[in-house]
């Protein structure tokens, strides 16, 4: 089975450290940026901050429900957070690039398996369009929350 990647990027007027801290905090920070109604629940099952954290994420996107059992790693601590569901082969990466002391570029990217043939092509096109919409909403929420004075 092949894979495909969907990503969205946004420039955010907040320091990279603040954004990273927000996203690495799976108890309060990260859940506060998940856009409703797409994300219905996030449960921390182990840890809660950065690498080693284990979470269960429930999504409901246009009536299609999914549950992801993710393990968090920090391939580049302070810059890259990665969530992986090994059972489903789904990897979501959050990359925070500092541009200025008060500005950052944030990218959310997911790599997922896709079926071969026409069914896979259609699935990829539909999923990509939907996930881009979800990620734009999440990036907007990250911007709102990270620009508040007291974060994480």
Steps between C-alpha positions, in 0.01 A plus 500: 500500500631844413474818707408861445570817694274796577637818654407859578721786617424830672707795617416572863588811701628317806841372612588146391566397862147601602339313210711190561418506871131528419505204262723283722255537793249223432305559823379854430694675223462263208131423569429876501601532134310202359214635288150383578303322364780310321676395821255364753742385773866467593592274790849477647575139592866546594724797569355826382789720394703436186685179419360181647148635530231262383161632393173378357346746254138475385395675181168544324546652157180537299348196671808280460629405846859397567707418808877534506732353765799728472847497653680836513867544413719808468730441200632855545420611856367855513424498128331174385230295674382178341195285575489148359233229494711199405196277461345724235826627351403865556764759596419863579785748537492851646797711390559841657760715325599825673510787250545791740506523880120551489404314182493138390404281209292200610438198278269208570567201277348151495619197309242223461473174310281498189358214298630440150292564190201724438354451849827616654525797265148614594563441870820704480333795325204511739708446813754764397232764444332425833823486700620830357179659627549340842864613515416857400250512788756351738770746392256789551429368850874459573545865398215618725612305806875562461448875466337520842731629773491200736551178310599161643 
